Amino acid sequence: MKSKKTTIFLISFFIVLGVAFLAYFYKVSHEQKASTLPIVGNDQNHHIAPFSFTNQDGKTITNEDVKGKICVVEYFFTTCKGMCPRMNEDMEKVYKAFRGNKNVLILSHSVDPVRDTVGAMKAYSLRFDADPTQWMFLTGDKKQLYDMARYSYLISAEDDTAGVSIDKDFIHDKHYALVDGYGRVRGFYDGLSPADIGRLIGDINVLLKENP
């Protein structure tokens, strides 16, 4: 009788142990699936560099202000007649999808800081009823703006397609970069593609689940 009780106890023990293992395995697998976005860069240590720009309200915005936030990054200029208006109309869809969520920011950098003064950026931002604490139109030192694009956000340099030539270093790219709360680039999206806009919104939701 004692041997039978021992056998039953052992069977029950291993059943409970098996259930616990399966629950743990499911939890780990689920967490891994929730974080499927790659980390972009030459190595896992690529992070955006410190920066300091001015937003449409004349406020200084630094990397400390976006720390721990998910950021969608783009480059444009207010006098652009080519792809910029379309890109920002699509960006507005992203903005509306997360409006009020302070964990998601949009950083729209000027590539023409000479013309894109604080006043010009403010007037442009009003087209989209942009909350300056969530959708920031940034201007500042040209070299830093360009260096951030190339070396931090890994956005390529292209010639202006709108017929407005600023100089040989003019950066004008139709892609958005997605940056996580750790300052790592997690993806690029065609700002003129409805499919990519939908993918971007989905990927932001993925990052919200893993955000620090």
One Martini backbone bead per residue (centre of mass of N, CA, C, O) as a GRO file, in nm:
protein
  212
    1MET     BB    1   0.059   0.063  -0.021
    2LYS     BB    2   0.303   0.250   0.008
    3SER     BB    3   0.402   0.211  -0.284
    4LYS     BB    4   0.148   0.328  -0.420
    5LYS     BB    5   0.164   0.613  -0.295
    6THR     BB    6   0.440   0.678  -0.411
    7THR     BB    7   0.363   0.654  -0.707
    8ILE     BB    8   0.143   0.870  -0.707
    9PHE     BB    9   0.324   1.099  -0.612
   10LEU     BB   10   0.526   1.091  -0.848
   11ILE     BB   11   0.325   1.136  -1.073
   12SER     BB   12   0.216   1.408  -0.967
   13PHE     BB   13   0.486   1.555  -0.963
   14PHE     BB   14   0.550   1.528  -1.273
   15ILE     BB   15   0.300   1.671  -1.371
   16VAL     BB   16   0.351   1.943  -1.234
   17LEU     BB   17   0.632   1.982  -1.360
   18GLY     BB   18   0.534   1.976  -1.654
   19VAL     BB   19   0.341   2.217  -1.640
   20ALA     BB   20   0.552   2.426  -1.549
   21PHE     BB   21   0.735   2.396  -1.795
   22LEU     BB   22   0.525   2.473  -2.012
   23ALA     BB   23   0.465   2.754  -1.900
   24TYR     BB   24   0.755   2.860  -1.926
   25PHE     BB   25   0.792   2.808  -2.228
   26TYR     BB   26   0.559   2.988  -2.321
   27LYS     BB   27   0.657   3.252  -2.197
   28VAL     BB   28   0.929   3.269  -2.349
   29SER     BB   29   0.816   3.243  -2.638
   30HIS     BB   30   0.631   3.491  -2.623
   31GLU     BB   31   0.853   3.702  -2.562
   32GLN     BB   32   1.018   3.649  -2.821
   33LYS     BB   33   0.787   3.716  -3.027
   34ALA     BB   34   0.748   4.020  -2.922
   35SER     BB   35   1.072   4.033  -3.020
   36THR     BB   36   1.144   4.071  -3.377
   37LEU     BB   37   1.322   4.307  -3.406
   38PRO     BB   38   1.584   4.436  -3.532
   39ILE     BB   39   1.920   4.542  -3.500
   40VAL     BB   40   2.067   4.817  -3.631
   41GLY     BB   41   2.394   4.762  -3.751
   42ASN     BB   42   2.720   4.658  -3.708
   43ASP     BB   43   2.616   4.632  -3.408
   44GLN     BB   44   2.472   4.603  -3.085
   45ASN     BB   45   2.610   4.907  -3.005
   46HIS     BB   46   2.421   5.081  -3.163
   47HIS     BB   47   2.377   5.433  -3.102
   48ILE     BB   48   2.268   5.722  -3.047
   49ALA     BB   49   2.371   6.032  -3.030
   50PRO     BB   50   2.418   6.309  -2.898
   51PHE     BB   51   2.186   6.596  -2.875
   52SER     BB   52   2.093   6.945  -3.002
   53PHE     BB   53   1.780   7.100  -3.044
   54THR     BB   54   1.504   7.284  -3.196
   55ASN     BB   55   1.187   7.351  -3.165
   56GLN     BB   56   0.879   7.506  -3.253
   57ASP     BB   57   0.903   7.656  -2.948
   58GLY     BB   58   1.223   7.697  -2.874
   59LYS     BB   59   1.307   7.426  -2.757
   60THR     BB   60   1.532   7.227  -2.609
   61ILE     BB   61   1.645   6.915  -2.755
   62THR     BB   62   1.746   6.606  -2.626
   63ASN     BB   63   1.835   6.284  -2.561
   64GLU     BB   64   1.703   6.299  -2.274
   65ASP     BB   65   1.403   6.354  -2.380
   66VAL     BB   66   1.403   6.047  -2.538
   67LYS     BB   67   1.448   5.869  -2.317
   68GLY     BB   68   1.255   5.573  -2.336
   69LYS     BB   69   1.162   5.631  -2.627
   70ILE     BB   70   0.977   5.612  -2.911
   71CYS     BB   71   1.112   5.682  -3.243
   72VAL     BB   72   1.028   5.878  -3.523
   73VAL     BB   73   1.233   5.941  -3.811
   74GLU     BB   74   1.297   6.245  -4.002
   75TYR     BB   75   1.357   6.418  -4.323
   76PHE     BB   76   1.317   6.772  -4.409
   77PHE     BB   77   1.142   7.059  -4.571
   78THR     BB   78   0.921   7.326  -4.585
   79THR     BB   79   0.978   7.400  -4.914
   80CYS     BB   80   0.891   7.142  -5.017
   81LYS     BB   81   0.743   6.998  -5.338
   82GLY     BB   82   0.765   6.702  -5.316
   83MET     BB   83   0.772   6.445  -5.078
   84CYS     BB   84   0.718   6.581  -4.799
   85PRO     BB   85   0.409   6.617  -4.786
   86ARG     BB   86   0.349   6.313  -4.810
   87MET     BB   87   0.515   6.217  -4.567
   88ASN     BB   88   0.350   6.394  -4.353
   89GLU     BB   89   0.077   6.270  -4.408
   90ASP     BB   90   0.172   5.987  -4.315
   91MET     BB   91   0.275   6.072  -4.036
   92GLU     BB   92  -0.004   6.154  -3.929
   93LYS     BB   93  -0.104   5.862  -3.898
   94VAL     BB   94   0.092   5.790  -3.676
   95TYR     BB   95   0.017   6.012  -3.480
   96LYS     BB   96  -0.287   5.931  -3.447
   97ALA     BB   97  -0.229   5.637  -3.340
   98PHE     BB   98  -0.044   5.789  -3.075
   99ARG     BB   99  -0.201   5.999  -2.954
  100GLY     BB  100  -0.101   6.057  -2.611
  101ASN     BB  101   0.155   5.880  -2.629
  102LYS     BB  102   0.452   5.938  -2.447
  103ASN     BB  103   0.619   5.682  -2.579
  104VAL     BB  104   0.567   5.846  -2.854
  105LEU     BB  105   0.778   5.988  -3.103
  106ILE     BB  106   0.838   6.268  -3.330
  107LEU     BB  107   1.123   6.336  -3.555
  108SER     BB  108   1.153   6.638  -3.744
  109HIS     BB  109   1.407   6.715  -3.959
  110SER     BB  110   1.601   6.956  -4.084
  111VAL     BB  111   1.794   7.033  -4.397
  112ASP     BB  112   1.717   7.369  -4.370
  113PRO     BB  113   1.807   7.580  -4.123
  114VAL     BB  114   1.807   7.857  -4.256
  115ARG     BB  115   1.493   7.851  -4.330
  116ASP     BB  116   1.429   7.667  -4.072
  117THR     BB  117   1.292   7.814  -3.847
  118VAL     BB  118   1.103   7.828  -3.581
  119GLY     BB  119   0.867   7.970  -3.726
  120ALA     BB  120   0.851   7.776  -3.970
  121MET     BB  121   0.802   7.518  -3.802
  122LYS     BB  122   0.544   7.609  -3.665
  123ALA     BB  123   0.371   7.657  -3.915
  124TYR     BB  124   0.399   7.368  -4.021
  125SER     BB  125   0.284   7.211  -3.769
  126LEU     BB  126  -0.013   7.331  -3.790
  127ARG     BB  127  -0.113   7.147  -4.023
  128PHE     BB  128  -0.113   6.892  -3.789
  129ASP     BB  129  -0.165   6.957  -3.496
  130ALA     BB  130   0.104   6.955  -3.333
  131ASP     BB  131   0.242   6.825  -3.058
  132PRO     BB  132   0.546   6.935  -2.923
  133THR     BB  133   0.570   6.675  -2.717
  134GLN     BB  134   0.547   6.458  -2.977
  135TRP     BB  135   0.579   6.651  -3.236
  136MET     BB  136   0.900   6.726  -3.356
  137PHE     BB  137   1.042   7.020  -3.493
  138LEU     BB  138   1.379   7.026  -3.606
  139THR     BB  139   1.650   7.248  -3.540
  140GLY     BB  140   1.995   7.365  -3.636
  141ASP     BB  141   2.282   7.231  -3.675
  142LYS     BB  142   2.378   7.109  -3.969
  143LYS     BB  143   2.596   6.899  -3.901
  144GLN     BB  144   2.434   6.752  -3.683
  145LEU     BB  145   2.195   6.675  -3.854
  146TYR     BB  146   2.363   6.506  -4.061
  147ASP     BB  147   2.514   6.317  -3.866
  148MET     BB  148   2.262   6.184  -3.747
  149ALA     BB  149   2.163   6.059  -4.007
  150ARG     BB  150   2.417   5.887  -4.085
  151TYR     BB  151   2.535   5.774  -3.784
  152SER     BB  152   2.263   5.714  -3.623
  153TYR     BB  153   2.004   5.662  -3.829
  154LEU     BB  154   2.103   5.559  -4.117
  155ILE     BB  155   2.048   5.779  -4.329
  156SER     BB  156   2.063   5.852  -4.641
  157ALA     BB  157   2.204   6.022  -4.910
  158GLU     BB  158   2.044   6.264  -5.127
  159ASP     BB  159   1.916   6.415  -5.376
  160ASP     BB  160   1.713   6.652  -5.471
  161THR     BB  161   1.374   6.599  -5.608
  162ALA     BB  162   1.247   6.916  -5.609
  163GLY     BB  163   1.462   7.134  -5.734
  164VAL     BB  164   1.622   7.193  -5.456
  165SER     BB  165   1.941   7.321  -5.405
  166ILE     BB  166   2.166   7.345  -5.145
  167ASP     BB  167   2.386   7.102  -5.154
  168LYS     BB  168   2.601   6.832  -5.173
  169ASP     BB  169   2.486   6.742  -4.864
  170PHE     BB  170   2.206   6.678  -4.921
  171ILE     BB  171   1.931   6.555  -4.728
  172HIS     BB  172   1.699   6.317  -4.891
  173ASP     BB  173   1.465   6.094  -4.748
  174LYS     BB  174   1.186   5.863  -4.751
  175HIS     BB  175   1.275   5.757  -4.476
  176TYR     BB  176   1.214   5.600  -4.181
  177ALA     BB  177   1.309   5.577  -3.840
  178LEU     BB  178   1.333   5.331  -3.578
  179VAL     BB  179   1.345   5.397  -3.224
  180ASP     BB  180   1.423   5.295  -2.926
  181GLY     BB  181   1.458   5.335  -2.575
  182TYR     BB  182   1.788   5.274  -2.624
  183GLY     BB  183   1.883   5.397  -2.913
  184ARG     BB  184   1.788   5.190  -3.135
  185VAL     BB  185   1.776   5.068  -3.447
  186ARG     BB  186   1.476   4.881  -3.594
  187GLY     BB  187   1.399   5.051  -3.868
  188PHE     BB  188   1.265   5.090  -4.207
  189TYR     BB  189   1.051   5.332  -4.395
  190ASP     BB  190   0.835   5.408  -4.642
  191GLY     BB  191   0.681   5.728  -4.666
  192LEU     BB  192   0.514   5.630  -4.955
  193SER     BB  193   0.398   5.363  -4.810
  194PRO     BB  194   0.119   5.217  -4.690
  195ALA     BB  195   0.242   4.948  -4.596
  196ASP     BB  196   0.468   5.078  -4.419
  197ILE     BB  197   0.286   5.230  -4.228
  198GLY     BB  198   0.152   4.979  -4.111
  199ARG     BB  199   0.415   4.846  -4.016
  200LEU     BB  200   0.504   5.068  -3.824
  201ILE     BB  201   0.265   5.056  -3.630
  202GLY     BB  202   0.315   4.760  -3.553
  203ASP     BB  203   0.612   4.799  -3.447
  204ILE     BB  204   0.548   4.992  -3.220
  205ASN     BB  205   0.378   4.786  -3.062
  206VAL     BB  206   0.612   4.597  -3.012
  207LEU     BB  207   0.793   4.803  -2.853
  208LEU     BB  208   0.590   4.860  -2.622
  209LYS     BB  209   0.643   4.567  -2.494
  210GLU     BB  210   0.979   4.637  -2.459
  211ASN     BB  211   0.985   4.887  -2.313
  212PRO     BB  212   1.161   5.040  -2.046
   0.00000   0.00000   0.00000
